Structures are given as C-alpha cells and as structure tokens.
Amino acid sequence: MDLRGGSYVVAGGAGVVGEAVTRELLRLGATVTVPSRTPDRLAQLRSALPEADRDRLRTVPGDVGDPAGVLEVRDRVVDGAGRVDGVVASLGGWWEGPPLTEVAFPVWQRLIDDNLTAHFLVAQAFLPVLRGTYVALNGIAAFRPVPLSGPISVADAALTMLLRTFAAELADAPVRLHEVAILTPVVTRHWPPEEPAKPHWLTGEQVAAHVAGVLHPEFPADAPLQLRFPADCDIETADI
Ligand SMILES: NC(=O)c1ccc[n+]([C@@H]2O[C@H](COP(=O)([O-])OP(=O)(O)OC[C@H]3O[C@@H](n4cnc5c(N)ncnc54)[C@H](OP(=O)(O)O)[C@@H]3O)[C@@H](O)[C@H]2O)c1
C-alpha cells in the first residue's frame, strides 16, 4: 500500500493508538499532521519515529477539544498542507473508577468531554474541508456496558450515534466516513510490562495497518460505516 502524496491528520496522534497510526501513515509515504495540547508529547512522538519519516510529520500545538482551538488547528493544517485527504480521530482514553452511582460530576464531565465532545468538535471542524475519508476510532465499551467504566461505555455508544448522524447528514458530501471499532486492547510500546498481553490482542501495528487500509482511496466505497476489528470478535465474551 502506498499513501505517498497524501495529507492526513491524526487527532490524538500523540496518544497510544494515534502514535501507531501516525507511524504507519508516515511509513506509507504520507504527510501527517498531529495536534496535541502538550508540546512535550509532540516532541516525544517525533523522537519515537524513524528518522527518515520525521520530515513528513507536522506537529501543531493546540486543543482540538476546545471549540476555538479545533478551528485554529484546522486552519493551520489547511494553510500548511493545502488540503486534507483523510482524518483519523483517535481521541479519548480508557478509565476505571467507581460505579455510575458514585461517579463525581467533574469526572463524568471530563470523560464525556474527552471521549465524545472532542470527537464532535474534530468532526464538525474537519468534515466540511475534507475531500476524502474520516475515520473515528472506538472501542468495545460502545457495545456492552463495562461495569466501573460506565462513562466510557456511555460516551462510546454515543460516539457511534454521533458518527451515524454525521454520515446521514453528509450523505451527498465528498467524504467517506467510518467508525473503526477496535475490539481488543491494543498492545504497543506503551503497554505496561507488568500486565502480560494476551496473544490474540491486536498490536498497534495491526490496528494501524487496518486504519491505513480504510483511509486508502481504493477502500470499497460501499463498505459500511461501522467496521469492527477483528470482524469475528464475540462482543459479549471478549476481553476488555
Ligand atoms: N489503547 C487501547 O488499548 C485501545 C483499545 C481499543 C480501542 N481504543 C480506542 O483508541 C482511541 C484512542 O485511545 P488511546 O488509548 O490511544 O488513548 P490515549 O493514549 O489516551 O490518547 C488519546 C488522545 O486523545 C486526545 N484527547 C483526549 N481527550 C481530549 C480532549 N478533551 N481534548 C483534546 N484531545 C483529547 C489526547 O490528546 P493530547 O495529546 O492533546 O493529550 C490523546 O493524544 C479511543 O477511541 C479508544 O477507544 C484504544
């Protein structure tokens, strides 16, 4: 696969899964822009990438979880790259804590902001300027309630509907929109060594290759909005 000449944005590209996706898109020859609220994370991302690919990484300090911040990031991307061929939203993050009956309101608000509102803002900012593919990543908590991670299940299920609604409203727009639901934990260089990973769990490389395939212009145009990965995962029994 070859993405040379393509210009992609990975929102959340300094995070665990986003880094893997960024690495793969660069490996395939694309130019990739990654925003982050924390310049240090952008520096760490750059230094973790193969040297040969670093000149095609563009980093933008900014907050895509803020209504004004995301527009600033979007405008810098469009000004710098000229166009956007694809966006990957790898936003949010796992959380475990008390049951919903005891979740403190600020915690609830932060988790909904991180796992749902940031997706809304990125999609709202980028979909109108995109001539290509928009991929939002989601997880297994969207499909079944995960006790002690309740706000994540709620936000992830709502993310599915957010994307369905954008897709319905943009049916005639020149964009292809997909939700890639990653149904196992993702093992990357960030995985804590004290928690042994199971052999069937996906690696960052596998997830990134899958996402790159979905972004590719030759990905089937009639593919469904929601793509489960792995497709044969038993949602009810799968590890969280
Ligand atoms: N990690 C896994 O094992 C796994 C498994 C299955 C599915 N997934 C899915 O993969 C996606 C990413 O997860 P992850 O584990 O890579 O998360 P992560 O390491 O915590 O990274 C998430 C990224 O989201 C950004 N973000 C979070 N809240 C934000 C906010 N309020 N405003 C702006 N940016 C915000 C952060 O950007 P900054 O750089 O600005 O902080 C961060 O880079 C999620 O959709 C998750 O469901 C992950």
Ligand as a Chemical Component Dictionary entry (heavy atoms), coordinates in Angstrom:
data_LIG
# 
_chem_comp.id                   LIG 
_chem_comp.type                 NON-POLYMER 
_chem_comp.pdbx_formal_charge   0 
_chem_comp.three_letter_code    LIG 
# 
loop_
_chem_comp_atom.comp_id 
_chem_comp_atom.atom_id 
_chem_comp_atom.alt_atom_id 
_chem_comp_atom.type_symbol 
_chem_comp_atom.charge 
_chem_comp_atom.model_Cartn_x 
_chem_comp_atom.model_Cartn_y 
_chem_comp_atom.model_Cartn_z 
_chem_comp_atom.pdbx_ordinal 
LIG N1  N1  N 0  -5.461  1.802  23.903 1  
LIG C1  C1  C 0  -6.201  0.707  23.676 2  
LIG O1  O1  O 0  -5.870  -0.423 24.136 3  
LIG C2  C2  C 0  -7.459  0.813  22.845 4  
LIG C3  C3  C 0  -8.196  -0.361 22.603 5  
LIG C4  C4  C 0  -9.347  -0.288 21.826 6  
LIG C5  C5  C 0  -9.753  0.943  21.313 7  
LIG N2  N2  N 1  -9.021  2.067  21.581 8  
LIG C6  C6  C 0  -9.514  3.343  21.042 9  
LIG O2  O2  O 0  -8.446  4.126  20.539 10 
LIG C7  C7  C 0  -8.743  5.514  20.719 11 
LIG C8  C8  C 0  -7.569  6.198  21.387 12 
LIG O3  O3  O 0  -7.294  5.572  22.620 13 
LIG P1  P1  P 0  -5.839  5.632  23.273 14 
LIG O4  O4  O 0  -5.736  4.502  24.198 15 
LIG O5  O5  O -1 -4.814  5.819  22.216 16 
LIG O6  O6  O 0  -5.951  6.965  24.130 17 
LIG P2  P2  P 0  -4.810  7.957  24.670 18 
LIG O7  O7  O 0  -3.470  7.299  24.635 19 
LIG O8  O8  O 0  -5.288  8.486  25.967 20 
LIG O9  O9  O 0  -4.773  9.130  23.601 21 
LIG C9  C9  C 0  -5.925  9.825  23.360 22 
LIG C10 C10 C 0  -5.644  11.134 22.680 23 
LIG O10 O10 O 0  -6.856  11.861 22.739 24 
LIG C11 C11 C 0  -6.571  13.215 22.954 25 
LIG N3  N3  N 0  -7.621  13.759 23.830 26 
LIG C12 C12 C 0  -8.232  13.149 24.859 27 
LIG N4  N4  N 0  -9.113  13.981 25.435 28 
LIG C13 C13 C 0  -9.058  15.140 24.736 29 
LIG C14 C14 C 0  -9.707  16.385 24.880 30 
LIG N5  N5  N 0  -10.637 16.628 25.819 31 
LIG N6  N6  N 0  -9.399  17.344 24.009 32 
LIG C15 C15 C 0  -8.468  17.139 23.038 33 
LIG N7  N7  N 0  -7.801  15.986 22.879 34 
LIG C16 C16 C 0  -8.094  14.994 23.719 35 
LIG C17 C17 C 0  -5.220  13.305 23.634 36 
LIG O11 O11 O 0  -4.582  14.402 23.020 37 
LIG P3  P3  P 0  -3.414  15.284 23.721 38 
LIG O12 O12 O 0  -2.164  14.803 23.031 39 
LIG O13 O13 O 0  -3.796  16.667 23.388 40 
LIG O14 O14 O 0  -3.433  14.962 25.190 41 
LIG C18 C18 C 0  -4.570  11.968 23.327 42 
LIG O15 O15 O 0  -3.494  12.101 22.431 43 
LIG C19 C19 C 0  -10.045 5.571  21.531 44 
LIG O16 O16 O 0  -11.099 5.767  20.644 45 
LIG C20 C20 C 0  -10.157 4.186  22.142 46 
LIG O17 O17 O 0  -11.494 3.785  22.329 47 
LIG C21 C21 C 0  -7.892  2.032  22.342 48 
# 
loop_
_chem_comp_bond.comp_id 
_chem_comp_bond.atom_id_1 
_chem_comp_bond.atom_id_2 
_chem_comp_bond.value_order 
_chem_comp_bond.pdbx_ordinal 
LIG N1  C1  SING 1  
LIG C1  O1  DOUB 2  
LIG C1  C2  SING 3  
LIG C2  C3  SING 4  
LIG C2  C21 DOUB 5  
LIG C3  C4  DOUB 6  
LIG C4  C5  SING 7  
LIG C5  N2  DOUB 8  
LIG N2  C6  SING 9  
LIG N2  C21 SING 10 
LIG C6  O2  SING 11 
LIG C6  C20 SING 12 
LIG O2  C7  SING 13 
LIG C7  C8  SING 14 
LIG C7  C19 SING 15 
LIG C8  O3  SING 16 
LIG O3  P1  SING 17 
LIG P1  O4  DOUB 18 
LIG P1  O5  SING 19 
LIG P1  O6  SING 20 
LIG O6  P2  SING 21 
LIG P2  O7  DOUB 22 
LIG P2  O8  SING 23 
LIG P2  O9  SING 24 
LIG O9  C9  SING 25 
LIG C9  C10 SING 26 
LIG C10 O10 SING 27 
LIG C10 C18 SING 28 
LIG O10 C11 SING 29 
LIG C11 N3  SING 30 
LIG C11 C17 SING 31 
LIG N3  C12 SING 32 
LIG N3  C16 SING 33 
LIG C12 N4  DOUB 34 
LIG N4  C13 SING 35 
LIG C13 C14 SING 36 
LIG C13 C16 DOUB 37 
LIG C14 N5  SING 38 
LIG C14 N6  DOUB 39 
LIG N6  C15 SING 40 
LIG C15 N7  DOUB 41 
LIG N7  C16 SING 42 
LIG C17 O11 SING 43 
LIG C17 C18 SING 44 
LIG O11 P3  SING 45 
LIG P3  O12 DOUB 46 
LIG P3  O13 SING 47 
LIG P3  O14 SING 48 
LIG C18 O15 SING 49 
LIG C19 O16 SING 50 
LIG C19 C20 SING 51 
LIG C20 O17 SING 52 
# 
